[in-house]
Amino acid sequence: MAMTATLSGGGPAVSEPPDRDHADRRWGPSSAAKVLAILDVFAGPRAVLGVTELARAIGVPKSTAHRLLSVLIESGYLRKVGGRYTLTERVFELGNRVGSVRSTGFRHRAMPYLAGLFVGTRETVHLATMSGTDVLYLEKLFGHSKAQCSTAVGTRRPVYATALGKAMLAFSSDAVLSRAVQGPFHRFTNSTVRDGDRLQRRLEEVRSTGLATDHGEMHPAVHCVAAPVVDPWTHQAIAAVSICSLTTHNVEAKYGHLVLETARELSQVALGGSAQLP
């Protein structure tokens, strides 16, 4: 409840703002974390979600999910479409601000090399980094198979199901590797890696050749080859570059040397050092 106070000089009474303690008890760190968790769910492959799916995904009752969704709608981050929810342009505006920061750094320096790889192959080219045990796509140049290669800048995929992810994981710290091999493993196709032992064997191959592959593991009929961009000081992957194709099954034989060369260039020139790649 608002309170009034008299100025010491005998001036008129003024209203003080309400005590915020009560509001803070209703809207605290826990609720803020749940709001962020909802936004994180939309970072997955599905763009439109219902309240039941969202409540289940973040582990709250539907009534709580409704309240959190209302806050996000009022704030302009979500809109309701036929009883379901989707992100608004405001989220993408924030993402573009982050992207603009990155574009002045690594992405900006990497673009000429990605463009060269694209011009030389006319296939879809990706640049990605790791976020936890996910691949986070930083850049994409569309090839002739773009309709079937359903990735986008800012989206995530599991490291074990992509060539990009395996390329980075093979040159990651023991702590990151340990988390990844523990799973869980979701079966996207019949070719998806489904256990830690099999993933470890695949990573040994990557360390031997410097190349990782994905033959229909995330999307059927899509074939990818990737190489890690290695930090010259830590010798750990900070990113990866890949080519994906629908028409070329043996992508490692046709494009592997080009992907390796691009990854080396990104390590040596864009990062100002020399990489330790096979």
Summary of the structure (lengths in Angstrom):
residues: 278
radius of gyration: 23.6
end to end distance: 69.1
largest distance: 87.4
contacts: 862
relative contact order: 0.10
helix: 44%
strand: 21%
